[in-house]
């Protein structure tokens, strides 16, 4: 009902509010693509929400989306490229073999450990 009312009144959600909606769906064990489809947003947006939630210590079950082997490759590429905060150097070092969304999530995890 609230969502319908927002659409009718053209009211935008607050920045944290949309990530909170993603969190609720994550807590129902929904996947990235499923959340994107359900909310009619891009999967990259869902990955951004997950990264934000990780840095806010609200969601720590990142293993669901970045398997250990991929995390290890991302960490190695991140170190090799000088620990950038940008995604592209890591993506390029991995020769595009791991998608941006997973890199974004992994860098959020790494930010917690730094």
C-alpha positions as CSV (number, residue, x, y, z in Angstrom):
1,X,0.0,0.0,0.0
2,X,2.7,2.4,1.0
3,X,4.6,1.7,-2.3
4,X,1.5,2.3,-4.3
5,X,0.9,5.6,-2.5
6,X,4.5,6.7,-3.1
7,X,4.1,6.0,-6.8
8,X,0.9,7.9,-7.0
9,X,2.4,10.9,-5.2
10,X,5.8,10.6,-6.9
11,X,7.5,10.4,-3.6
12,X,11.1,9.1,-3.7
13,X,12.5,6.9,-0.9
14,X,15.3,8.1,1.2
15,X,18.7,6.8,0.4
16,X,19.0,4.4,3.4
17,X,15.4,3.3,3.1
18,X,15.9,1.5,-0.2
19,X,18.9,-0.4,1.2
20,X,16.7,-1.3,4.2
21,X,14.2,-2.8,1.8
22,X,17.0,-4.8,0.2
23,X,18.1,-6.0,3.6
24,X,14.6,-7.3,4.4
25,X,14.7,-9.3,1.2
26,X,18.2,-10.6,1.9
27,X,17.0,-11.7,5.3
28,X,14.3,-13.8,3.5
29,X,17.2,-15.5,1.6
30,X,16.4,-13.9,-1.7
31,X,19.2,-13.7,-4.2
32,X,20.5,-10.6,-6.0
33,X,18.7,-11.2,-9.3
34,X,15.5,-12.1,-7.4
35,X,15.6,-8.9,-5.4
36,X,16.3,-6.8,-8.6
37,X,13.4,-8.4,-10.4
38,X,11.0,-8.0,-7.4
39,X,12.0,-4.4,-6.8
40,X,12.4,-3.5,-10.5
41,X,15.9,-2.2,-10.0
42,X,19.3,-3.3,-11.5
43,X,21.3,-6.1,-9.9
44,X,24.2,-3.6,-9.7
45,X,22.0,-1.5,-7.4
46,X,21.3,-4.5,-5.2
47,X,25.1,-5.2,-5.0
48,X,25.6,-1.5,-4.0
49,X,23.0,-1.9,-1.3
50,X,24.7,-5.1,-0.1
51,X,28.1,-3.3,0.0
52,X,26.5,-0.4,1.9
53,X,24.9,-2.8,4.4
54,X,28.2,-4.6,4.9
55,X,30.0,-1.3,5.7
56,X,27.2,-0.4,8.1
57,X,27.5,-3.8,9.8
58,X,23.9,-4.6,9.0
59,X,24.6,-7.6,6.7
60,X,27.6,-9.8,7.0
61,X,26.5,-13.0,5.1
62,X,28.5,-11.9,2.0
63,X,29.7,-15.5,1.4
64,X,26.3,-16.1,-0.2
65,X,27.3,-13.9,-3.1
66,X,31.1,-14.1,-3.3
67,X,32.5,-17.6,-3.0
68,X,35.8,-18.1,-1.1
69,X,37.8,-18.8,-4.3
70,X,36.5,-15.6,-6.0
71,X,37.1,-13.6,-2.8
72,X,40.7,-14.8,-2.8
73,X,41.2,-13.8,-6.4
74,X,39.7,-10.4,-5.7
75,X,41.9,-9.8,-2.7
76,X,45.0,-10.8,-4.6
77,X,44.0,-8.4,-7.5
78,X,43.3,-5.7,-5.0
79,X,46.7,-6.0,-3.4
80,X,48.4,-6.3,-6.7
81,X,46.8,-3.0,-7.9
82,X,47.7,-1.0,-4.8
83,X,44.5,-1.5,-2.8
84,X,42.4,0.9,-4.8
85,X,38.9,2.1,-3.7
86,X,37.8,2.0,-7.3
87,X,36.4,-1.1,-8.9
88,X,37.9,-0.8,-12.4
89,X,41.5,-1.5,-11.6
90,X,40.6,-4.7,-9.8
91,X,38.1,-5.7,-12.6
92,X,40.8,-5.1,-15.2
93,X,43.4,-7.0,-13.2
94,X,41.0,-9.9,-13.1
95,X,40.5,-9.5,-16.9
96,X,36.8,-9.1,-16.4
97,X,36.4,-12.7,-15.1
98,X,34.5,-11.5,-12.0
99,X,31.6,-9.1,-12.3
100,X,31.6,-5.6,-10.8
101,X,28.9,-6.4,-8.3
102,X,31.0,-9.2,-6.6
103,X,34.0,-6.9,-6.6
104,X,32.0,-4.1,-4.9
105,X,30.8,-6.5,-2.2
106,X,34.3,-7.9,-1.7
107,X,35.8,-4.4,-1.4
108,X,33.2,-3.6,1.2
109,X,34.3,-6.6,3.2
110,X,37.9,-5.6,2.8
111,X,37.1,-2.1,4.1
112,X,35.8,-3.6,7.3
113,X,39.1,-5.4,7.8
114,X,41.3,-2.5,7.0
